[in-house]
């Protein structure tokens, strides 16, 4: 159901803030992954700990996926005018 009284300026501002927040969060979460991989190969860590470091790096990169899913749902909420409707109460 589309809302009738939607503040387009506020909606645009909320969208840009949500995107900026998702980008910053993704970068901060994924940034340790290349560092971990670099350290693994620089110090030639093999065996169990080498595999452990690779798995940790993959988990760091994988944590970006939930952020993108949340961004998608957040943009749908903003587009639907749910915050505009809630601000009336």
C-alpha positions as CSV (number, residue, x, y, z in Angstrom):
1,X,0.0,0.0,0.0
2,X,1.5,3.3,-1.1
3,X,1.5,6.2,1.3
4,X,-0.1,9.4,0.1
5,X,1.8,12.0,2.1
6,X,5.4,11.0,1.5
7,X,8.2,13.5,2.1
8,X,10.4,12.8,-1.0
9,X,13.3,14.9,0.3
10,X,13.5,13.1,3.6
11,X,13.1,9.8,1.7
12,X,16.0,10.6,-0.6
13,X,18.1,11.6,2.4
14,X,17.3,8.4,4.3
15,X,18.2,6.3,1.2
16,X,21.6,8.0,0.8
17,X,22.3,7.6,4.6
18,X,21.4,3.9,4.4
19,X,23.6,3.3,1.4
20,X,26.5,5.2,3.0
21,X,26.1,3.3,6.2
22,X,26.0,0.0,4.4
23,X,29.2,0.9,2.4
24,X,31.1,2.0,5.5
25,X,30.0,-1.1,7.4
26,X,30.9,-3.4,4.6
27,X,34.4,-1.9,4.2
28,X,35.1,-2.0,7.9
29,X,34.0,-5.6,8.2
30,X,35.7,-6.8,5.0
31,X,39.0,-4.8,5.5
32,X,40.6,-7.4,7.8
33,X,40.2,-10.2,5.2
34,X,43.0,-9.0,2.8
35,X,45.2,-8.3,5.9
36,X,44.7,-11.8,7.2
37,X,45.5,-13.3,3.8
38,X,48.6,-11.2,3.4
39,X,49.9,-12.2,6.8
40,X,49.2,-15.8,6.1
41,X,51.3,-15.8,3.0
42,X,53.9,-13.3,4.2
43,X,54.8,-15.4,7.2
44,X,54.2,-18.7,5.3
45,X,51.7,-20.1,7.8
46,X,50.8,-23.7,6.8
47,X,48.9,-26.5,8.3
48,X,46.0,-26.1,10.7
49,X,46.6,-22.4,11.4
50,X,47.0,-21.5,7.7
51,X,43.6,-23.1,7.0
52,X,42.2,-21.4,10.0
53,X,43.3,-18.0,8.7
54,X,41.8,-18.6,5.3
55,X,38.5,-19.6,6.9
56,X,38.6,-16.5,9.1
57,X,39.2,-14.3,6.0
58,X,36.3,-16.0,4.2
59,X,34.0,-15.4,7.1
60,X,35.0,-11.7,7.2
61,X,34.1,-11.4,3.5
62,X,30.9,-13.4,4.0
63,X,29.6,-11.0,6.6
64,X,29.1,-8.4,3.9
65,X,26.2,-10.5,2.5
66,X,23.8,-9.9,5.5
67,X,24.6,-6.2,5.3
68,X,23.5,-6.1,1.7
69,X,20.3,-8.1,2.6
70,X,19.5,-5.6,5.3
71,X,20.2,-2.7,3.0
72,X,17.7,-4.1,0.5
73,X,15.0,-4.4,3.2
74,X,15.8,-1.0,4.5
75,X,15.4,0.6,1.1
76,X,12.1,-1.2,0.7
77,X,10.9,0.3,4.0
78,X,12.0,3.8,3.0
79,X,10.4,3.5,-0.4
80,X,7.1,2.2,1.1
81,X,6.9,5.3,3.3
82,X,6.7,3.4,6.5
83,X,8.9,5.9,8.4
84,X,6.8,8.8,7.1
85,X,3.7,7.0,8.4
86,X,5.3,6.3,11.7
87,X,6.4,9.9,12.2
88,X,2.8,11.0,12.2
89,X,2.1,9.2,15.5
